[in-house]
Amino acid sequence: MKKYLILTLLLSMALTVHAQTFQVEGITYTVEDSGAKTAAVGNNRTSTATDVVIPSTVSHEGVTYTVTTVKDNAFANNTSLRSISLPATVTKIENQAFLRCSALTSATFPGVHQIDKFAFYECKALQSVTIPDCCTTLGQRIWYASGVRNVVVGTGLKNIASGVFESCDSLTTATLTPGLKKLGSDMFYYCTALSSINIPAGIDTIPSWCFAWTGLKQFTIPNTVRQISEFAFCNIITPVITVPEGVVSIGSNSFSQNSQLQTVNLPSTLRHIGDYAFALSPFTTITLPDSLESLGDCAFISCSQLTTLNIPGTVKKIPYELCHNDSKLVNLTLNEGTTSISTAAFHGLRNLTSFTIPASVTEIEGNPISYTAVRGDKLVCKSPEFIVDKGVLYSKDRTRLISYNSTETTFTVPSSVKEISAFAFADAVGQTLTAVTLPEGITTLGNAAFGWCNKLTSVNLPSTITSMGEQVFDYCSMLNAIEIPEGITELKRESFYNCKALKDVKLPSTLQKIGQSVFASCSALDTISLPAGVNSIDQRAFAMCNKLLAITCNATTPAKLSAAATAIFSSNTLTKGRLHVPQDALEAYKSASGWSTFANILNDASAVNDIFADEQNAWQLNNGTLQIASGQPYAIFTADGRCVAKGVAAFGCAFELPGGIYIIRAGKQSAKVQIP
């Protein structure tokens, strides 16, 4: 027991000595190692000293200590410090030592071997940095968002951590000395004034975001580099990119958003180009080497000045949206060797008038040339796996319709077809298609199958359809009516987005989910009846449907809304519309999250003669007889959406309606009524 107490006492004394602090000429020091007689610059965060020169040794109580370290947060947030000079004996600057020293303009540290992360973070007044040759280690984001303008990196550094000079937007000159083997990711990210740099030989990888969002105009990538990582040179302003021989991989977004790029030179060693690698850059030509094995999605998307592209047959798969969006590309060549073409690979090439599928192609996922000017016999297929008939591309057994490139205004899909591929009819270039007839037997409509068919007024959906993709009819701005077949359980994202003429919608009793923005911007939609099985409605499902003033929910349990009602329905619907619910569910809707936002929630009984009118006397209902005024267009629907009568009342007309609930439209009036 006595030994234990003595040991505890000695340990306590040792810790006390180790943590001993003292001041010399107004600067606080901490004893680091009493045996080795070393000290560190300690907590000086509130010091009022301005120009500080740290001596190599300091004395306290008769003991002389060698100063070797600047401690964590030593001067952090000190607003008085203007300059710091460290002796050669100081070999380490610890984390955040000078963090946000806003008045610091000068820092010298000739003997430092290691600088830890955030050491000079946001030192806005700091002008220049010289990293001594003896320094071997730099931590993360040391000079992040500081004011440095000039940087010299010493010869002792081999590797640099991430973000060392990130967001130094005044940095104009950075000297990287030979011997450096590894640059840090984000090293010069957002150094917008940096216009040139010499990358030393020996570097084998340009790391991610290293030079992104800089002002680089002149630089040379050394021939020791083998890989250029994601976003490495994103959003720079050089007119010429030369990737040297030896580079095998260009990562995603590596040269994207380069607004001044005119010329791209690629090496014969290159095997991989990543997603969005050159996106949003205005170069006019690019030669892809025969060594190339893969292209990433959207590699050349929005390259608006690109006119010619020859893809070597060594690229086995043409990726999704390789080129897209108002490109001037008119000369496109796929070569033998390519085996697969992705959906929308060349979507949006408005000036592309011809397209040839090589004989080696065995897979076409969906329409690769949607929204192009390819028409009729300008679509050529050499592959035995597919067939072109009058400008329409099918699988060889004609069970899948892949691409519609005919000039006909109406089209009847062959009875052999079971699937309409993604983007199959999607188009807006010289669009003439007004009506499509689909046969019984079709089971699948792919994503955006009829997207952007902006003259399409009618299409039937067979009862055999079991799957409808996202955006399947989006931007069909003249489509006025749709009946979704029984069996469909979900309407996926943006199914009818921006169908501005869509007014008559019948939903199936099997429907359970209405996805994001399904009917958003359907500005003519004024009435909708939601089947009892609907249990989920996603955000913006009925956004900007300002005329939607009658909603019938047939479910006794309110459907779950994935967002606030204001993010799903328009404010006009919520404040002026009528939400009709089952009589025994009225209180449930009034208290349900989201649904309670509706200003008018009515049960079936209270819905009798509920009229929303711009005109008066378009119709009258007397004892079960519906009278339509002369000259008025009308439509009568049952509660489940079945149309029982539709037309224009030439001399006025009357209907004897059996008991039940009806949605009546006449003129500009819409109403839900109950007939006993």
Secondary structure as UniProt FT lines:
FT   HELIX           2..18
FT   STRAND          21..24
FT   TURN            25..26
FT   STRAND          27..33
FT   TURN            34..37
FT   STRAND          38..41
FT   TURN            45..46
FT   STRAND          51..53
FT   STRAND          57..60
FT   TURN            61..62
FT   STRAND          63..70
FT   TURN            72..77
FT   STRAND          83..85
FT   TURN            88..89
FT   STRAND          92..93
FT   TURN            95..100
FT   TURN            102..103
FT   STRAND          106..108
FT   TURN            110..111
FT   STRAND          114..115
FT   TURN            117..122
FT   TURN            124..125
FT   STRAND          128..130
FT   TURN            133..134
FT   STRAND          137..138
FT   TURN            140..145
FT   STRAND          150..153
FT   TURN            155..156
FT   TURN            162..167
FT   TURN            169..170
FT   STRAND          173..176
FT   TURN            178..179
FT   TURN            185..190
FT   TURN            192..193
FT   STRAND          196..198
FT   TURN            201..202
FT   STRAND          205..206
FT   TURN            208..209
FT   TURN            212..213
FT   STRAND          218..220
FT   TURN            223..224
FT   STRAND          227..228
FT   TURN            230..235
FT   STRAND          240..242
FT   TURN            245..246
FT   STRAND          249..250
FT   TURN            252..257
FT   TURN            259..260
FT   STRAND          263..265
FT   TURN            268..269
FT   STRAND          272..273
FT   TURN            275..280
FT   TURN            290..291
FT   STRAND          294..295
FT   TURN            297..299
FT   STRAND          300..301
FT   TURN            304..305
FT   STRAND          308..311
FT   TURN            313..314
FT   STRAND          317..318
FT   TURN            320..321
FT   STRAND          323..324
FT   STRAND          331..334
FT   TURN            336..337
FT   STRAND          340..341
FT   TURN            343..348
FT   TURN            350..351
FT   STRAND          355..357
FT   TURN            359..360
FT   STRAND          363..364
FT   TURN            368..371
FT   HELIX           376..378
FT   STRAND          379..381
FT   TURN            384..385
FT   STRAND          386..389
FT   TURN            390..391
FT   STRAND          392..395
FT   TURN            396..397
FT   STRAND          400..404
FT   STRAND          410..412
FT   TURN            415..416
FT   STRAND          419..420
FT   TURN            422..423
FT   STRAND          435..437
FT   TURN            440..441
FT   STRAND          444..445
FT   TURN            447..452
FT   TURN            454..455
FT   STRAND          458..459
FT   TURN            463..464
FT   STRAND          467..468
FT   TURN            470..475
FT   TURN            477..478
FT   STRAND          481..483
FT   TURN            486..487
FT   STRAND          490..491
FT   TURN            493..498
FT   TURN            500..501
FT   STRAND          504..506
FT   TURN            509..510
FT   STRAND          513..514
FT   TURN            516..517
FT   TURN            520..521
FT   TURN            523..524
FT   STRAND          527..530
FT   TURN            532..533
FT   STRAND          536..537
FT   TURN            539..541
FT   TURN            543..544
FT   TURN            546..547
FT   STRAND          550..553
FT   STRAND          560..561
FT   HELIX           565..567
FT   HELIX           571..576
FT   STRAND          578..581
FT   HELIX           583..585
FT   HELIX           586..591
FT   TURN            593..594
FT   HELIX           595..597
FT   STRAND          601..603
FT   HELIX           605..607
FT   TURN            608..609
FT   STRAND          610..612
FT   STRAND          619..622
FT   TURN            623..624
FT   STRAND          625..628
FT   TURN            630..631
FT   STRAND          633..638
FT   TURN            639..640
FT   STRAND          643..648
FT   STRAND          653..656
FT   STRAND          660..666
FT   TURN            667..668
FT   STRAND          669..675
//
